[in-house]
Amino acid sequence: MIVTAIRMRHTRARQIARKGVPKHILSHWLGNTSERSIHAYYNDPAEEARKIDEAMAPMLAPLAMAFAGTLIDSEDQAKRASDPTSKLEFAHEGKLKDVGRCGKHSFCATTSVPIPCYRCMYFEPLVDAPHHEVLEALLQRTEAERQVLKIGSPRNLLIPIDLSADIRAVENCITRCNFRKAERGIK
C-alpha cells in the first residue's frame, strides 16, 4: 500500500468517526463546507467487524488465551522467584501493589508495565493480587479518552488510544484467578 497524505487523512477521519464524534464536528475539523462527503467515514466495515469481534471476545478469549501465562498462588512459584527485577507492580493511590512476575529475562522497554504484561505469555499473575484495580484504572482511562473528544479539549484527536485488548486481557486474568480461588475454596 502506498501511504499518501490523502490515505492518512482518510484513516484518521475514520478513527475519529469510530470514537463517536458528531458528523458536523468532523466536517468542521476536516475543513469541509458540507456534510455530504462525511458519511463515507461513518460507513466503516472494519468497525462493524470490530463490534462483532468485541461481542464474541468474552466467549473466545478463554480459548485463545488458555495457555497464555501461568497463574501463581505465591511468589515462590514464579520461574524467577529469586530475581527481584521480575516483580511487576501496579501504582495505585500512591502505593505499589504486586500483581505478578515476569517469567522471562526480557527487556520489554515499555513504560506502562504491568498493563501490556497481561497480554504476554510469560506473565505470571498472582492469584490474590488486586487485578480488579488494574481493570478499574483501565476503564477510567478509557472514559477519560472518551471525554477528550469534546470540543475545546487539549488532546490531539488524531492519535486515538484503544485499550480494549488490554481490558479484555485483564478481565480474562480476573476470571482465571477467580476460577483458581474457587478451586482452592477461597471466595
QUIGI-V978019 format. One record per residue. N is the residue number from 0. RES is the residue in one letter. PSI is psi in degrees with one decimal (NA if undefined). NEAR is the number of other ideal C-beta (glycine too) atoms within 12 Angstrom. D_LAST is the distance of its C-alpha to the last C-alpha in Angstrom with 1 decimal. Layout:
BEGIN
N;RES;PSI;NEAR;D_LAST + N;RES;PSI;NEAR;D_LAST
END
This chain:
BEGIN
0;M;134.3;7;52.6 + 1;I;124.6;7;55.0 + 2;V;120.0;10;53.2 + 3;T;171.8;10;55.4 + 4;A;-37.3;10;55.1 + 5;I;-43.2;12;55.0 + 6;R;-44.1;13;52.2 + 7;M;-39.7;15;50.2 + 8;R;-46.7;22;51.0 + 9;H;-41.8;22;49.8 + 10;T;-49.5;22;46.6 + 11;R;-39.1;24;45.7 + 12;A;-41.1;33;46.8 + 13;R;-39.1;28;44.5 + 14;Q;-41.1;28;41.6 + 15;I;-40.8;33;42.4 + 16;A;-38.3;31;42.8 + 17;R;-29.0;29;39.4 + 18;K;-4.3;31;37.9 + 19;G;16.7;20;39.4 + 20;V;131.3;30;42.4 + 21;P;151.7;19;45.0 + 22;K;-40.9;24;48.1 + 23;H;-30.8;15;50.6 + 24;I;-44.7;24;48.8 + 25;L;-40.3;32;48.6 + 26;S;-43.1;24;52.2 + 27;H;-46.1;18;53.2 + 28;W;-35.1;24;51.3 + 29;L;-7.6;27;53.0 + 30;G;19.2;12;56.4 + 31;N;148.0;20;57.0 + 32;T;-15.3;11;59.4 + 33;S;172.2;13;57.9 + 34;E;6.6;19;54.7 + 35;R;-45.6;11;56.4 + 36;S;-6.4;19;55.2 + 37;I;-26.8;27;51.7 + 38;H;-30.3;17;50.4 + 39;A;-31.5;20;50.4 + 40;Y;-24.6;31;47.6 + 41;Y;-15.3;24;45.4 + 42;N;89.8;16;46.2 + 43;D;100.1;21;43.8 + 44;P;-33.4;13;43.0 + 45;A;-35.5;17;40.7 + 46;E;-38.6;21;38.6 + 47;E;-42.2;14;38.4 + 48;A;-38.5;13;37.2 + 49;R;-39.3;19;34.6 + 50;K;-40.0;15;33.3 + 51;I;-44.0;14;33.2 + 52;D;-42.0;19;31.3 + 53;E;-38.3;20;28.8 + 54;A;-34.6;14;28.3 + 55;M;-20.3;16;27.9 + 56;A;-44.6;22;25.8 + 57;P;-30.8;18;22.3 + 58;M;-35.2;15;23.5 + 59;L;-24.1;16;25.4 + 60;A;-44.2;28;23.4 + 61;P;-34.5;21;21.0 + 62;L;-44.4;13;24.2 + 63;A;-31.0;19;26.1 + 64;M;16.8;28;23.6 + 65;A;-32.0;16;22.2 + 66;F;15.3;12;24.0 + 67;A;117.4;25;23.8 + 68;G;162.9;35;22.4 + 69;T;123.2;28;20.3 + 70;L;140.0;35;16.7 + 71;I;139.3;32;16.8 + 72;D;-28.1;21;14.3 + 73;S;164.3;17;16.9 + 74;E;-25.9;26;20.2 + 75;D;-24.3;13;22.1 + 76;Q;-8.4;19;21.2 + 77;A;149.2;30;23.0 + 78;K;-37.4;21;26.4 + 79;R;50.3;25;28.0 + 80;A;-34.9;20;26.0 + 81;S;-4.5;12;29.2 + 82;D;109.0;17;30.3 + 83;P;-20.5;14;29.4 + 84;T;-10.7;18;30.7 + 85;S;-9.3;29;27.9 + 86;K;130.9;27;25.2 + 87;L;122.8;41;24.1 + 88;E;152.9;26;23.3 + 89;F;125.9;32;22.8 + 90;A;120.5;20;24.8 + 91;H;126.0;22;23.2 + 92;E;42.0;11;24.8 + 93;G;6.8;7;27.1 + 94;K;147.7;11;24.6 + 95;L;128.5;17;23.9 + 96;K;129.3;23;20.3 + 97;D;126.0;29;19.8 + 98;V;-11.5;39;18.3 + 99;G;-163.2;43;19.7 + 100;R;155.2;37;23.0 + 101;C;125.4;35;26.1 + 102;G;11.2;27;27.0 + 103;K;148.4;22;30.6 + 104;H;66.3;13;33.5 + 105;S;152.1;18;34.2 + 106;F;88.7;10;35.4 + 107;C;-20.7;21;34.1 + 108;A;40.3;8;36.1 + 109;T;138.2;17;33.6 + 110;T;-4.0;9;33.3 + 111;S;27.8;21;30.0 + 112;V;137.2;27;27.8 + 113;P;10.2;42;24.8 + 114;I;-53.5;31;25.0 + 115;P;-21.9;24;27.2 + 116;C;-29.3;37;25.3 + 117;Y;-20.5;41;22.5 + 118;R;1.8;29;25.3 + 119;C;138.8;28;26.6 + 120;M;-12.9;20;26.3 + 121;Y;-2.9;27;26.5 + 122;F;132.9;40;23.5 + 123;E;88.5;39;20.8 + 124;P;139.5;44;17.7 + 125;L;133.2;36;15.3 + 126;V;-40.2;31;11.8 + 127;D;12.2;24;10.6 + 128;A;159.0;38;13.5 + 129;P;62.2;28;14.0 + 130;H;-28.3;41;15.0 + 131;H;-29.9;22;14.5 + 132;E;-34.8;24;17.3 + 133;V;-44.9;40;19.5 + 134;L;-44.5;30;19.1 + 135;E;-41.3;20;19.9 + 136;A;-39.7;27;23.0 + 137;L;-41.7;34;24.1 + 138;L;-38.8;21;24.0 + 139;Q;-39.9;17;25.9 + 140;R;-40.0;23;28.4 + 141;T;-43.3;25;28.9 + 142;E;-39.1;16;29.7 + 143;A;-38.2;17;32.0 + 144;E;-37.4;25;33.8 + 145;R;-39.0;22;34.3 + 146;Q;-28.3;17;35.8 + 147;V;-23.2;24;38.2 + 148;L;7.6;28;39.9 + 149;K;153.1;17;41.7 + 150;I;137.5;16;45.4 + 151;G;0.9;10;46.2 + 152;S;142.5;17;43.2 + 153;P;-11.7;9;44.0 + 154;R;147.1;19;41.9 + 155;N;110.2;15;43.7 + 156;L;-11.0;29;42.8 + 157;L;0.1;21;44.2 + 158;I;80.4;14;41.3 + 159;P;147.3;25;38.3 + 160;I;124.7;25;34.8 + 161;D;113.5;20;32.4 + 162;L;10.4;28;28.7 + 163;S;-37.9;25;27.5 + 164;A;-38.9;24;27.1 + 165;D;-40.8;29;25.1 + 166;I;-45.4;32;22.8 + 167;R;-38.9;32;22.3 + 168;A;-41.6;34;21.6 + 169;V;-41.5;41;18.9 + 170;E;-41.2;29;17.3 + 171;N;-43.1;33;17.5 + 172;C;-43.7;43;16.0 + 173;I;-43.3;31;12.9 + 174;T;-45.9;26;12.8 + 175;R;-39.9;33;13.4 + 176;C;-42.0;33;10.8 + 177;N;-38.8;21;8.0 + 178;F;-43.1;17;9.9 + 179;R;-40.8;24;10.1 + 180;K;-40.4;20;6.5 + 181;A;-38.8;13;6.5 + 182;E;-36.8;13;9.8 + 183;R;-6.5;15;8.9 + 184;G;23.4;7;6.6 + 185;I;138.4;13;3.8 + 186;K;NA;7;0.0
END
